[in-house]
Amino acid sequence: MVTTDAEDSRSVTEEEGVYTGRCYRVLMIAPTSFFADYGCHVRILEEARILQKMGHRVTIVTYRNGQDVPGLDIRRTLPIPWRRDYEVGSSRHKIAFDVLLGLKTLELLLARERFDLIHAHLHEGALIGQVLGRLFGLPVVFDFQGSLTAEMVDHSFLSESSRLFAPLLRLERWIDRSSHAILTSTANAERLLVERFGCHPDQVQTLPDSVNADVFRPADTYAPGELGALRRSLDIPDHRRVIVYLGLLAEHQGTSHLLRAMRLLVQQRQDVHLLLMGFPGVSVYQRMANDLGVGDFVTLTGRIPYAKAPQHLALGDVAVAPKLSTTEGAGKLLNYMAVGLPTVAFDTPVAREYLGLEGVLAKRGDVESLADQIETCLFPAGDIAALRRRMGTRLRQRAMQQFGWQRTGREMVSVYDGLLGSRRSAPERTWLVTRE
């Protein structure tokens, strides 16, 4: 079926993925060490990819460190000599990195290259974008991925009693309100921006994290022996049922809660294994696992390349997301869902929004509740067994129906059209987005 939106002259053929509209030149600011294999980086990567597939030109300006991604135009800052290895997390060193990022962004805007708008990630990127956007007359789209001050508190970088908290909260409120448009990953974040930070409802649009369900797929779609060989390479005993986690290893992610839950599980039975995939702090959490007496039941892999994440997740019998933050997104849930894994998460608004009625929620911050829910998913009995078998299938269906990147791309470009509708610099064109 072909539908036409009279306001933006865009024709859409849903079945074929054919689109007609303006082609934009997007300057994307990423105040992080892009690309690394976790959360917000995946959102930046996939947004850039779908925009390019839809015919738009994307330039990403980011920190010095990070992996290059074939096919993406990535411009990097100069390094700072005293902290060349910086990757993630709140740190006073970010001030220097962000100054360099602002200078690099200014350099690109002063060059002969021309851009139609700035798409800024995180509050630091939005601050840079708004200052330079005003100088060069460019609208700014702010990709909001959580409250700045709440994240600093969650990371134990700042306390609410600190003298810096109030001025940083005012700065955060100014950044939010000054953005021409804000994209949030969850409806919970949209409510936060409107109710707590005073943004106008028309200014904010929920643009959920998405997943490619053809790439992240169930275990039974792999060739015979492929996953078995991977399991053996990780030294996971054959008789154990596997709990998988993939993401940052950090306290606000609930990593220590997960290890303490493993201790409770292992005290009850010996046929469980945790595949703990991510970084940083691998040595710290390995020591914690050993101190808790579960070192032989936990495999810490360190960083897993994004391209290899689907196979590693497919080793799981159940997935877990013990994230404690109530404002940040949780894109890893969508990967778990697409793989068809029964999924246990701490009860937060974001987890409820992504999992719907099909996930299993443990009491936030409660280790015993987390252990109980994991065990119930791994070893269901009676009527619960049938429910658990269906859970993975329903989660995958939910991911495919509600969280696809093509839909995200269309909604993102619709926001661009709203900001740039009166401009004529972007040429009209037709493009094809193929099914992935």
NORZI-V24738 format. One record per helix or strand of 3 or more residues. SS is the DSSP state (~ for helix, > for strand). FROM is the first residue (numbers start at 0). LEN is the number of residues. Records with the same first field share a line. If there is no record, write none. Layout:
# NORZI-V24738
SS = FROM-LEN, FROM-LEN
This chain:
# NORZI-V24738
> = 1-4, 9-4, 17-5, 24-6, 56-6, 72-4, 116-5, 138-6, 180-4, 203-3, 240-6, 271-6, 297-5, 317-4, 341-5, 359-3, 427-5
~ = 38-15, 92-18, 121-15, 147-7, 162-16, 186-9, 200-3, 218-3, 225-8, 250-3, 254-14, 281-10, 294-3, 305-8, 331-8, 348-7, 366-12, 382-20, 404-16
